[in-house]
Amino acid sequence: MTSAEVRCGVAELGRPAASKVPPVMVEVMPVRALLLGERLDTRALERDKPLGIAPLTVEIAGGGIAVLFRYGAIVLFGMATAAMDSFVASLKPLIAGIFPVPEQDEVRLMVRPDIDEQVDPSGNIILHEKTTERLQLVADILAKSLVLSHYETRIADIFDRIEPLAATLREKGRAGASGKELLRHIGDVLLIQQKMVGRVETGEKPELLWEHPELERHYMRLADEYELRDRDRALDRKLDVVCRTVETLLGLVQTRSSLRVEWYIVLLIIAELLLTTYPLVLHR
């Protein structure tokens, strides 16, 4: 396949020696997935006659197709153009919690009716035909994979912050952090769990498969290729470890604070007894 053939989006495979066998035409389409922020308000775009609703799929003026997700991810099908970049820029006012540097991933999509739908050894996603439903399915997989990558990085950062606290507990027998800092770590974990389970549903099948069960086999192949379930379970285990570690440290901090308060109370009682008995001793 030459670079000219890839640029035009169509390549010719299996050029026959005789004219009796028609050539297999393969459409090649670059795909770019972006995680722009925490949330994306898609209501304004739903009024512009979209190609699909769940997930929202729109045609980009100037060429290309975009699939948008409310949890801040978008997937772009087509060559990177000024029109596509302008479309992405136009979404910024609709994004809450925008990331300074978006997470992104790029793959190639090939439309080949002559072989099974799969991911080939080069990482190209192969479809029988380019339908809206199939593009939405691919977009769902890529968007979830991107979210998992984002939170894998965040969890790794949390582990890096938790490790010194555990080391301090082992070496010095104390938590090594304030209750407020530990509560922030718990808040981070709860927010990640809430987004993964409540918004993104990384471990769940998309609603699209209820209306198009014939695509389930291809979805399972893509999910296995991107290891969505394994990565989701691994993240869940890591979140559980972080949560239990922080809760243990927080419990130690609170116990230490309680002991300190108890000693303050004892000292106040002693001081009160001294103040009460001192005048009596003087009058004797």
DRENVEX-652452 format. One record per residue (C-alpha): residue number from 1; x, y, z; chain; residue in three letters. Coordinates in steps of 0.25 Angstrom, whole numbers, plus 5000, padded with zeros to 4 digits. Layout:
<atoms>
<atom lumpa="NUM" c1="X" c2="Y" c3="Z" drenza="A" paro="ALA"/>
...
</atoms>
This chain:
<atoms>
<atom lumpa="1" c1="5000" c2="5000" c3="5000" drenza="A" paro="MET"/>
<atom lumpa="2" c1="5006" c2="5013" c3="4996" drenza="A" paro="THR"/>
<atom lumpa="3" c1="5006" c2="5026" c3="5004" drenza="A" paro="SER"/>
<atom lumpa="4" c1="4997" c2="5032" c3="4992" drenza="A" paro="ALA"/>
<atom lumpa="5" c1="4987" c2="5021" c3="4994" drenza="A" paro="GLU"/>
<atom lumpa="6" c1="4986" c2="5023" c3="5009" drenza="A" paro="VAL"/>
<atom lumpa="7" c1="4984" c2="5038" c3="5007" drenza="A" paro="ARG"/>
<atom lumpa="8" c1="4972" c2="5036" c3="4998" drenza="A" paro="CYS"/>
<atom lumpa="9" c1="4966" c2="5026" c3="5008" drenza="A" paro="GLY"/>
<atom lumpa="10" c1="4965" c2="5015" c3="4998" drenza="A" paro="VAL"/>
<atom lumpa="11" c1="4975" c2="5004" c3="4995" drenza="A" paro="ALA"/>
<atom lumpa="12" c1="4974" c2="4993" c3="4985" drenza="A" paro="GLU"/>
<atom lumpa="13" c1="4978" c2="4979" c3="4990" drenza="A" paro="LEU"/>
<atom lumpa="14" c1="4979" c2="4966" c3="4982" drenza="A" paro="GLY"/>
<atom lumpa="15" c1="4981" c2="4972" c3="4968" drenza="A" paro="ARG"/>
<atom lumpa="16" c1="4977" c2="4960" c3="4959" drenza="A" paro="PRO"/>
<atom lumpa="17" c1="4985" c2="4954" c3="4948" drenza="A" paro="ALA"/>
<atom lumpa="18" c1="4972" c2="4952" c3="4940" drenza="A" paro="ALA"/>
<atom lumpa="19" c1="4960" c2="4962" c3="4939" drenza="A" paro="SER"/>
<atom lumpa="20" c1="4950" c2="4952" c3="4943" drenza="A" paro="LYS"/>
<atom lumpa="21" c1="4953" c2="4954" c3="4958" drenza="A" paro="VAL"/>
<atom lumpa="22" c1="4950" c2="4968" c3="4963" drenza="A" paro="PRO"/>
<atom lumpa="23" c1="4960" c2="4975" c3="4972" drenza="A" paro="PRO"/>
<atom lumpa="24" c1="4957" c2="4976" c3="4987" drenza="A" paro="VAL"/>
<atom lumpa="25" c1="4956" c2="4991" c3="4990" drenza="A" paro="MET"/>
<atom lumpa="26" c1="4960" c2="4995" c3="5004" drenza="A" paro="VAL"/>
<atom lumpa="27" c1="4956" c2="5008" c3="5011" drenza="A" paro="GLU"/>
<atom lumpa="28" c1="4967" c2="5013" c3="5021" drenza="A" paro="VAL"/>
<atom lumpa="29" c1="4963" c2="5023" c3="5031" drenza="A" paro="MET"/>
<atom lumpa="30" c1="4971" c2="5029" c3="5042" drenza="A" paro="PRO"/>
<atom lumpa="31" c1="4964" c2="5030" c3="5056" drenza="A" paro="VAL"/>
<atom lumpa="32" c1="4968" c2="5039" c3="5067" drenza="A" paro="ARG"/>
<atom lumpa="33" c1="4962" c2="5038" c3="5081" drenza="A" paro="ALA"/>
<atom lumpa="34" c1="4964" c2="5049" c3="5091" drenza="A" paro="LEU"/>
<atom lumpa="35" c1="4960" c2="5051" c3="5106" drenza="A" paro="LEU"/>
<atom lumpa="36" c1="4958" c2="5066" c3="5107" drenza="A" paro="LEU"/>
<atom lumpa="37" c1="4953" c2="5067" c3="5121" drenza="A" paro="GLY"/>
<atom lumpa="38" c1="4944" c2="5062" c3="5132" drenza="A" paro="GLU"/>
<atom lumpa="39" c1="4930" c2="5065" c3="5126" drenza="A" paro="ARG"/>
<atom lumpa="40" c1="4925" c2="5069" c3="5112" drenza="A" paro="LEU"/>
<atom lumpa="41" c1="4912" c2="5076" c3="5110" drenza="A" paro="ASP"/>
<atom lumpa="42" c1="4906" c2="5069" c3="5097" drenza="A" paro="THR"/>
<atom lumpa="43" c1="4892" c2="5075" c3="5098" drenza="A" paro="ARG"/>
<atom lumpa="44" c1="4895" c2="5087" c3="5089" drenza="A" paro="ALA"/>
<atom lumpa="45" c1="4901" c2="5077" c3="5078" drenza="A" paro="LEU"/>
<atom lumpa="46" c1="4889" c2="5068" c3="5079" drenza="A" paro="GLU"/>
<atom lumpa="47" c1="4880" c2="5078" c3="5072" drenza="A" paro="ARG"/>
<atom lumpa="48" c1="4888" c2="5078" c3="5059" drenza="A" paro="ASP"/>
<atom lumpa="49" c1="4882" c2="5066" c3="5053" drenza="A" paro="LYS"/>
<atom lumpa="50" c1="4893" c2="5056" c3="5058" drenza="A" paro="PRO"/>
<atom lumpa="51" c1="4896" c2="5043" c3="5051" drenza="A" paro="LEU"/>
<atom lumpa="52" c1="4893" c2="5035" c3="5064" drenza="A" paro="GLY"/>
<atom lumpa="53" c1="4889" c2="5038" c3="5078" drenza="A" paro="ILE"/>
<atom lumpa="54" c1="4895" c2="5027" c3="5088" drenza="A" paro="ALA"/>
<atom lumpa="55" c1="4906" c2="5031" c3="5087" drenza="A" paro="PRO"/>
<atom lumpa="56" c1="4905" c2="5044" c3="5080" drenza="A" paro="LEU"/>
<atom lumpa="57" c1="4911" c2="5044" c3="5066" drenza="A" paro="THR"/>
<atom lumpa="58" c1="4912" c2="5056" c3="5057" drenza="A" paro="VAL"/>
<atom lumpa="59" c1="4917" c2="5059" c3="5043" drenza="A" paro="GLU"/>
<atom lumpa="60" c1="4928" c2="5070" c3="5043" drenza="A" paro="ILE"/>
<atom lumpa="61" c1="4927" c2="5081" c3="5033" drenza="A" paro="ALA"/>
<atom lumpa="62" c1="4938" c2="5080" c3="5024" drenza="A" paro="GLY"/>
<atom lumpa="63" c1="4940" c2="5065" c3="5025" drenza="A" paro="GLY"/>
<atom lumpa="64" c1="4940" c2="5054" c3="5036" drenza="A" paro="GLY"/>
<atom lumpa="65" c1="4931" c2="5048" c3="5047" drenza="A" paro="ILE"/>
<atom lumpa="66" c1="4932" c2="5050" c3="5062" drenza="A" paro="ALA"/>
<atom lumpa="67" c1="4926" c2="5042" c3="5073" drenza="A" paro="VAL"/>
<atom lumpa="68" c1="4925" c2="5049" c3="5086" drenza="A" paro="LEU"/>
<atom lumpa="69" c1="4923" c2="5044" c3="5100" drenza="A" paro="PHE"/>
<atom lumpa="70" c1="4918" c2="5052" c3="5112" drenza="A" paro="ARG"/>
<atom lumpa="71" c1="4930" c2="5047" c3="5121" drenza="A" paro="TYR"/>
<atom lumpa="72" c1="4939" c2="5056" c3="5113" drenza="A" paro="GLY"/>
<atom lumpa="73" c1="4944" c2="5047" c3="5102" drenza="A" paro="ALA"/>
<atom lumpa="74" c1="4942" c2="5049" c3="5087" drenza="A" paro="ILE"/>
<atom lumpa="75" c1="4947" c2="5040" c3="5075" drenza="A" paro="VAL"/>
<atom lumpa="76" c1="4950" c2="5046" c3="5061" drenza="A" paro="LEU"/>
<atom lumpa="77" c1="4949" c2="5038" c3="5049" drenza="A" paro="PHE"/>
<atom lumpa="78" c1="4956" c2="5043" c3="5037" drenza="A" paro="GLY"/>
<atom lumpa="79" c1="4969" c2="5051" c3="5033" drenza="A" paro="MET"/>
<atom lumpa="80" c1="4973" c2="5061" c3="5042" drenza="A" paro="ALA"/>
<atom lumpa="81" c1="4969" c2="5075" c3="5036" drenza="A" paro="THR"/>
<atom lumpa="82" c1="4968" c2="5089" c3="5040" drenza="A" paro="ALA"/>
<atom lumpa="83" c1="4952" c2="5087" c3="5040" drenza="A" paro="ALA"/>
<atom lumpa="84" c1="4954" c2="5075" c3="5050" drenza="A" paro="MET"/>
<atom lumpa="85" c1="4964" c2="5083" c3="5059" drenza="A" paro="ASP"/>
<atom lumpa="86" c1="4954" c2="5095" c3="5058" drenza="A" paro="SER"/>
<atom lumpa="87" c1="4943" c2="5085" c3="5063" drenza="A" paro="PHE"/>
<atom lumpa="88" c1="4951" c2="5081" c3="5075" drenza="A" paro="VAL"/>
<atom lumpa="89" c1="4954" c2="5095" c3="5078" drenza="A" paro="ALA"/>
<atom lumpa="90" c1="4939" c2="5099" c3="5078" drenza="A" paro="SER"/>
<atom lumpa="91" c1="4936" c2="5088" c3="5088" drenza="A" paro="LEU"/>
<atom lumpa="92" c1="4945" c2="5095" c3="5099" drenza="A" paro="LYS"/>
<atom lumpa="93" c1="4933" c2="5104" c3="5105" drenza="A" paro="PRO"/>
<atom lumpa="94" c1="4925" c2="5091" c3="5106" drenza="A" paro="LEU"/>
<atom lumpa="95" c1="4936" c2="5084" c3="5115" drenza="A" paro="ILE"/>
<atom lumpa="96" c1="4936" c2="5084" c3="5130" drenza="A" paro="ALA"/>
<atom lumpa="97" c1="4949" c2="5081" c3="5137" drenza="A" paro="GLY"/>
<atom lumpa="98" c1="4957" c2="5082" c3="5124" drenza="A" paro="ILE"/>
<atom lumpa="99" c1="4971" c2="5075" c3="5124" drenza="A" paro="PHE"/>
<atom lumpa="100" c1="4983" c2="5084" c3="5121" drenza="A" paro="PRO"/>
<atom lumpa="101" c1="4989" c2="5073" c3="5112" drenza="A" paro="VAL"/>
<atom lumpa="102" c1="4978" c2="5064" c3="5106" drenza="A" paro="PRO"/>
<atom lumpa="103" c1="4980" c2="5049" c3="5107" drenza="A" paro="GLU"/>
<atom lumpa="104" c1="4980" c2="5043" c3="5093" drenza="A" paro="GLN"/>
<atom lumpa="105" c1="4982" c2="5031" c3="5084" drenza="A" paro="ASP"/>
<atom lumpa="106" c1="4982" c2="5028" c3="5069" drenza="A" paro="GLU"/>
<atom lumpa="107" c1="4979" c2="5016" c3="5061" drenza="A" paro="VAL"/>
<atom lumpa="108" c1="4975" c2="5012" c3="5047" drenza="A" paro="ARG"/>
<atom lumpa="109" c1="4962" c2="5007" c3="5042" drenza="A" paro="LEU"/>
<atom lumpa="110" c1="4961" c2="4998" c3="5030" drenza="A" paro="MET"/>
<atom lumpa="111" c1="4948" c2="4994" c3="5023" drenza="A" paro="VAL"/>
<atom lumpa="112" c1="4950" c2="4980" c3="5017" drenza="A" paro="ARG"/>
<atom lumpa="113" c1="4937" c2="4972" c3="5014" drenza="A" paro="PRO"/>
<atom lumpa="114" c1="4946" c2="4960" c3="5010" drenza="A" paro="ASP"/>
<atom lumpa="115" c1="4951" c2="4956" c3="5024" drenza="A" paro="ILE"/>
<atom lumpa="116" c1="4946" c2="4955" c3="5038" drenza="A" paro="ASP"/>
<atom lumpa="117" c1="4944" c2="4967" c3="5047" drenza="A" paro="GLU"/>
<atom lumpa="118" c1="4957" c2="4968" c3="5056" drenza="A" paro="GLN"/>
<atom lumpa="119" c1="4969" c2="4975" c3="5060" drenza="A" paro="VAL"/>
<atom lumpa="120" c1="4981" c2="4971" c3="5051" drenza="A" paro="ASP"/>
<atom lumpa="121" c1="4995" c2="4968" c3="5057" drenza="A" paro="PRO"/>
<atom lumpa="122" c1="4998" c2="4983" c3="5053" drenza="A" paro="SER"/>
<atom lumpa="123" c1="4987" c2="4988" c3="5062" drenza="A" paro="GLY"/>
<atom lumpa="124" c1="4978" c2="4992" c3="5050" drenza="A" paro="ASN"/>
<atom lumpa="125" c1="4963" c2="4991" c3="5053" drenza="A" paro="ILE"/>
<atom lumpa="126" c1="4956" c2="4984" c3="5042" drenza="A" paro="ILE"/>
<atom lumpa="127" c1="4941" c2="4985" c3="5039" drenza="A" paro="LEU"/>
<atom lumpa="128" c1="4933" c2="4979" c3="5028" drenza="A" paro="HIS"/>
<atom lumpa="129" c1="4926" c2="4992" c3="5025" drenza="A" paro="GLU"/>
<atom lumpa="130" c1="4926" c2="5006" c3="5030" drenza="A" paro="LYS"/>
<atom lumpa="131" c1="4913" c2="5008" c3="5037" drenza="A" paro="THR"/>
<atom lumpa="132" c1="4909" c2="5018" c3="5048" drenza="A" paro="THR"/>
<atom lumpa="133" c1="4907" c2="5007" c3="5058" drenza="A" paro="GLU"/>
<atom lumpa="134" c1="4921" c2="5000" c3="5055" drenza="A" paro="ARG"/>
<atom lumpa="135" c1="4928" c2="5014" c3="5057" drenza="A" paro="LEU"/>
<atom lumpa="136" c1="4920" c2="5016" c3="5070" drenza="A" paro="GLN"/>
<atom lumpa="137" c1="4925" c2="5002" c3="5075" drenza="A" paro="LEU"/>
<atom lumpa="138" c1="4939" c2="5005" c3="5071" drenza="A" paro="VAL"/>
<atom lumpa="139" c1="4938" c2="5019" c3="5078" drenza="A" paro="ALA"/>
<atom lumpa="140" c1="4933" c2="5013" c3="5090" drenza="A" paro="ASP"/>
<atom lumpa="141" c1="4944" c2="5003" c3="5092" drenza="A" paro="ILE"/>
<atom lumpa="142" c1="4955" c2="5014" c3="5089" drenza="A" paro="LEU"/>
<atom lumpa="143" c1="4948" c2="5024" c3="5098" drenza="A" paro="ALA"/>
<atom lumpa="144" c1="4948" c2="5014" c3="5110" drenza="A" paro="LYS"/>
<atom lumpa="145" c1="4962" c2="5010" c3="5107" drenza="A" paro="SER"/>
<atom lumpa="146" c1="4966" c2="5025" c3="5108" drenza="A" paro="LEU"/>
<atom lumpa="147" c1="4959" c2="5027" c3="5121" drenza="A" paro="VAL"/>
<atom lumpa="148" c1="4966" c2="5014" c3="5127" drenza="A" paro="LEU"/>
<atom lumpa="149" c1="4979" c2="5019" c3="5122" drenza="A" paro="SER"/>
<atom lumpa="150" c1="4976" c2="5033" c3="5129" drenza="A" paro="HIS"/>
<atom lumpa="151" c1="4973" c2="5027" c3="5142" drenza="A" paro="TYR"/>
<atom lumpa="152" c1="4984" c2="5017" c3="5142" drenza="A" paro="GLU"/>
<atom lumpa="153" c1="4993" c2="5029" c3="5142" drenza="A" paro="THR"/>
<atom lumpa="154" c1="4986" c2="5035" c3="5153" drenza="A" paro="ARG"/>
<atom lumpa="155" c1="4986" c2="5023" c3="5162" drenza="A" paro="ILE"/>
<atom lumpa="156" c1="5000" c2="5021" c3="5159" drenza="A" paro="ALA"/>
<atom lumpa="157" c1="5002" c2="5036" c3="5164" drenza="A" paro="ASP"/>
<atom lumpa="158" c1="4994" c2="5033" c3="5177" drenza="A" paro="ILE"/>
<atom lumpa="159" c1="5002" c2="5020" c3="5180" drenza="A" paro="PHE"/>
<atom lumpa="160" c1="5015" c2="5029" c3="5179" drenza="A" paro="ASP"/>
<atom lumpa="161" c1="5009" c2="5038" c3="5189" drenza="A" paro="ARG"/>
<atom lumpa="162" c1="5004" c2="5027" c3="5198" drenza="A" paro="ILE"/>
<atom lumpa="163" c1="5017" c2="5019" c3="5198" drenza="A" paro="GLU"/>
<atom lumpa="164" c1="5025" c2="5028" c3="5207" drenza="A" paro="PRO"/>
<atom lumpa="165" c1="5014" c2="5029" c3="5217" drenza="A" paro="LEU"/>
<atom lumpa="166" c1="5014" c2="5013" c3="5218" drenza="A" paro="ALA"/>
<atom lumpa="167" c1="5029" c2="5014" c3="5219" drenza="A" paro="ALA"/>
<atom lumpa="168" c1="5028" c2="5024" c3="5231" drenza="A" paro="THR"/>
<atom lumpa="169" c1="5018" c2="5015" c3="5238" drenza="A" paro="LEU"/>
<atom lumpa="170" c1="5027" c2="5003" c3="5237" drenza="A" paro="ARG"/>
<atom lumpa="171" c1="5040" c2="5011" c3="5241" drenza="A" paro="GLU"/>
<atom lumpa="172" c1="5035" c2="5021" c3="5251" drenza="A" paro="LYS"/>
<atom lumpa="173" c1="5021" c2="5015" c3="5256" drenza="A" paro="GLY"/>
<atom lumpa="174" c1="5013" c2="5027" c3="5252" drenza="A" paro="ARG"/>
<atom lumpa="175" c1="5005" c2="5031" c3="5240" drenza="A" paro="ALA"/>
<atom lumpa="176" c1="5014" c2="5042" c3="5235" drenza="A" paro="GLY"/>
<atom lumpa="177" c1="5002" c2="5050" c3="5229" drenza="A" paro="ALA"/>
<atom lumpa="178" c1="4991" c2="5059" c3="5234" drenza="A" paro="SER"/>
<atom lumpa="179" c1="4976" c2="5055" c3="5235" drenza="A" paro="GLY"/>
<atom lumpa="180" c1="4973" c2="5066" c3="5224" drenza="A" paro="LYS"/>
<atom lumpa="181" c1="4983" c2="5060" c3="5214" drenza="A" paro="GLU"/>
<atom lumpa="182" c1="4978" c2="5046" c3="5216" drenza="A" paro="LEU"/>
<atom lumpa="183" c1="4964" c2="5050" c3="5214" drenza="A" paro="LEU"/>
<atom lumpa="184" c1="4968" c2="5057" c3="5201" drenza="A" paro="ARG"/>
<atom lumpa="185" c1="4974" c2="5043" c3="5196" drenza="A" paro="HIS"/>
<atom lumpa="186" c1="4961" c2="5036" c3="5200" drenza="A" paro="ILE"/>
<atom lumpa="187" c1="4953" c2="5047" c3="5192" drenza="A" paro="GLY"/>
<atom lumpa="188" c1="4962" c2="5044" c3="5180" drenza="A" paro="ASP"/>
<atom lumpa="189" c1="4959" c2="5029" c3="5181" drenza="A" paro="VAL"/>
<atom lumpa="190" c1="4944" c2="5032" c3="5182" drenza="A" paro="LEU"/>
<atom lumpa="191" c1="4944" c2="5041" c3="5170" drenza="A" paro="LEU"/>
<atom lumpa="192" c1="4951" c2="5031" c3="5161" drenza="A" paro="ILE"/>
<atom lumpa="193" c1="4942" c2="5020" c3="5165" drenza="A" paro="GLN"/>
<atom lumpa="194" c1="4929" c2="5029" c3="5163" drenza="A" paro="GLN"/>
<atom lumpa="195" c1="4934" c2="5033" c3="5149" drenza="A" paro="LYS"/>
<atom lumpa="196" c1="4938" c2="5019" c3="5145" drenza="A" paro="MET"/>
<atom lumpa="197" c1="4926" c2="5012" c3="5150" drenza="A" paro="VAL"/>
<atom lumpa="198" c1="4915" c2="5023" c3="5149" drenza="A" paro="GLY"/>
<atom lumpa="199" c1="4919" c2="5031" c3="5137" drenza="A" paro="ARG"/>
<atom lumpa="200" c1="4928" c2="5023" c3="5128" drenza="A" paro="VAL"/>
<atom lumpa="201" c1="4923" c2="5009" c3="5132" drenza="A" paro="GLU"/>
<atom lumpa="202" c1="4937" c2="5003" c3="5127" drenza="A" paro="THR"/>
<atom lumpa="203" c1="4933" c2="4989" c3="5131" drenza="A" paro="GLY"/>
<atom lumpa="204" c1="4919" c2="4989" c3="5124" drenza="A" paro="GLU"/>
<atom lumpa="205" c1="4915" c2="4987" c3="5110" drenza="A" paro="LYS"/>
<atom lumpa="206" c1="4909" c2="4999" c3="5102" drenza="A" paro="PRO"/>
<atom lumpa="207" c1="4895" c2="5001" c3="5100" drenza="A" paro="GLU"/>
<atom lumpa="208" c1="4897" c2="5000" c3="5085" drenza="A" paro="LEU"/>
<atom lumpa="209" c1="4898" c2="4985" c3="5086" drenza="A" paro="LEU"/>
<atom lumpa="210" c1="4883" c2="4984" c3="5091" drenza="A" paro="TRP"/>
<atom lumpa="211" c1="4879" c2="4989" c3="5078" drenza="A" paro="GLU"/>
<atom lumpa="212" c1="4889" c2="4983" c3="5070" drenza="A" paro="HIS"/>
<atom lumpa="213" c1="4893" c2="4969" c3="5076" drenza="A" paro="PRO"/>
<atom lumpa="214" c1="4900" c2="4965" c3="5063" drenza="A" paro="GLU"/>
<atom lumpa="215" c1="4911" c2="4974" c3="5067" drenza="A" paro="LEU"/>
<atom lumpa="216" c1="4914" c2="4967" c3="5080" drenza="A" paro="GLU"/>
<atom lumpa="217" c1="4924" c2="4957" c3="5075" drenza="A" paro="ARG"/>
<atom lumpa="218" c1="4932" c2="4969" c3="5069" drenza="A" paro="HIS"/>
<atom lumpa="219" c1="4931" c2="4977" c3="5082" drenza="A" paro="TYR"/>
<atom lumpa="220" c1="4936" c2="4965" c3="5090" drenza="A" paro="MET"/>
<atom lumpa="221" c1="4948" c2="4964" c3="5081" drenza="A" paro="ARG"/>
<atom lumpa="222" c1="4951" c2="4978" c3="5082" drenza="A" paro="LEU"/>
<atom lumpa="223" c1="4949" c2="4978" c3="5097" drenza="A" paro="ALA"/>
<atom lumpa="224" c1="4959" c2="4966" c3="5098" drenza="A" paro="ASP"/>
<atom lumpa="225" c1="4969" c2="4973" c3="5089" drenza="A" paro="GLU"/>
<atom lumpa="226" c1="4969" c2="4986" c3="5098" drenza="A" paro="TYR"/>
<atom lumpa="227" c1="4968" c2="4977" c3="5111" drenza="A" paro="GLU"/>
<atom lumpa="228" c1="4957" c2="4986" c3="5116" drenza="A" paro="LEU"/>
<atom lumpa="229" c1="4951" c2="4976" c3="5126" drenza="A" paro="ARG"/>
<atom lumpa="230" c1="4965" c2="4972" c3="5132" drenza="A" paro="ASP"/>
<atom lumpa="231" c1="4970" c2="4987" c3="5133" drenza="A" paro="ARG"/>
<atom lumpa="232" c1="4957" c2="4990" c3="5140" drenza="A" paro="ASP"/>
<atom lumpa="233" c1="4958" c2="4979" c3="5150" drenza="A" paro="ARG"/>
<atom lumpa="234" c1="4973" c2="4983" c3="5152" drenza="A" paro="ALA"/>
<atom lumpa="235" c1="4969" c2="4997" c3="5155" drenza="A" paro="LEU"/>
<atom lumpa="236" c1="4958" c2="4993" c3="5164" drenza="A" paro="ASP"/>
<atom lumpa="237" c1="4968" c2="4985" c3="5172" drenza="A" paro="ARG"/>
<atom lumpa="238" c1="4978" c2="4996" c3="5173" drenza="A" paro="LYS"/>
<atom lumpa="239" c1="4967" c2="5006" c3="5177" drenza="A" paro="LEU"/>
<atom lumpa="240" c1="4963" c2="4996" c3="5188" drenza="A" paro="ASP"/>
<atom lumpa="241" c1="4978" c2="4995" c3="5193" drenza="A" paro="VAL"/>
<atom lumpa="242" c1="4979" c2="5010" c3="5193" drenza="A" paro="VAL"/>
<atom lumpa="243" c1="4966" c2="5012" c3="5200" drenza="A" paro="CYS"/>
<atom lumpa="244" c1="4969" c2="5002" c3="5211" drenza="A" paro="ARG"/>
<atom lumpa="245" c1="4983" c2="5007" c3="5213" drenza="A" paro="THR"/>
<atom lumpa="246" c1="4978" c2="5022" c3="5215" drenza="A" paro="VAL"/>
<atom lumpa="247" c1="4967" c2="5017" c3="5224" drenza="A" paro="GLU"/>
<atom lumpa="248" c1="4977" c2="5010" c3="5233" drenza="A" paro="THR"/>
<atom lumpa="249" c1="4986" c2="5022" c3="5233" drenza="A" paro="LEU"/>
<atom lumpa="250" c1="4974" c2="5031" c3="5236" drenza="A" paro="LEU"/>
<atom lumpa="251" c1="4970" c2="5022" c3="5247" drenza="A" paro="GLY"/>
<atom lumpa="252" c1="4983" c2="5023" c3="5254" drenza="A" paro="LEU"/>
<atom lumpa="253" c1="4983" c2="5038" c3="5252" drenza="A" paro="VAL"/>
<atom lumpa="254" c1="4969" c2="5039" c3="5259" drenza="A" paro="GLN"/>
<atom lumpa="255" c1="4974" c2="5029" c3="5270" drenza="A" paro="THR"/>
<atom lumpa="256" c1="4986" c2="5038" c3="5273" drenza="A" paro="ARG"/>
<atom lumpa="257" c1="4977" c2="5050" c3="5273" drenza="A" paro="SER"/>
<atom lumpa="258" c1="4967" c2="5044" c3="5282" drenza="A" paro="SER"/>
<atom lumpa="259" c1="4979" c2="5040" c3="5292" drenza="A" paro="LEU"/>
<atom lumpa="260" c1="4984" c2="5054" c3="5291" drenza="A" paro="ARG"/>
<atom lumpa="261" c1="4970" c2="5059" c3="5295" drenza="A" paro="VAL"/>
<atom lumpa="262" c1="4969" c2="5050" c3="5306" drenza="A" paro="GLU"/>
<atom lumpa="263" c1="4982" c2="5054" c3="5312" drenza="A" paro="TRP"/>
<atom lumpa="264" c1="4978" c2="5069" c3="5311" drenza="A" paro="TYR"/>
<atom lumpa="265" c1="4965" c2="5065" c3="5319" drenza="A" paro="ILE"/>
<atom lumpa="266" c1="4973" c2="5058" c3="5329" drenza="A" paro="VAL"/>
<atom lumpa="267" c1="4983" c2="5070" c3="5331" drenza="A" paro="LEU"/>
<atom lumpa="268" c1="4971" c2="5080" c3="5332" drenza="A" paro="LEU"/>
<atom lumpa="269" c1="4965" c2="5071" c3="5343" drenza="A" paro="ILE"/>
<atom lumpa="270" c1="4978" c2="5071" c3="5350" drenza="A" paro="ILE"/>
<atom lumpa="271" c1="4979" c2="5086" c3="5348" drenza="A" paro="ALA"/>
<atom lumpa="272" c1="4965" c2="5088" c3="5354" drenza="A" paro="GLU"/>
<atom lumpa="273" c1="4968" c2="5080" c3="5366" drenza="A" paro="LEU"/>
<atom lumpa="274" c1="4981" c2="5088" c3="5369" drenza="A" paro="LEU"/>
<atom lumpa="275" c1="4973" c2="5101" c3="5368" drenza="A" paro="LEU"/>
<atom lumpa="276" c1="4962" c2="5096" c3="5377" drenza="A" paro="THR"/>
<atom lumpa="277" c1="4971" c2="5090" c3="5388" drenza="A" paro="THR"/>
<atom lumpa="278" c1="4982" c2="5101" c3="5388" drenza="A" paro="TYR"/>
<atom lumpa="279" c1="4974" c2="5111" c3="5395" drenza="A" paro="PRO"/>
<atom lumpa="280" c1="4969" c2="5101" c3="5405" drenza="A" paro="LEU"/>
<atom lumpa="281" c1="4984" c2="5098" c3="5408" drenza="A" paro="VAL"/>
<atom lumpa="282" c1="4987" c2="5112" c3="5410" drenza="A" paro="LEU"/>
<atom lumpa="283" c1="4976" c2="5115" c3="5420" drenza="A" paro="HIS"/>
<atom lumpa="284" c1="4981" c2="5104" c3="5429" drenza="A" paro="ARG"/>
</atoms>
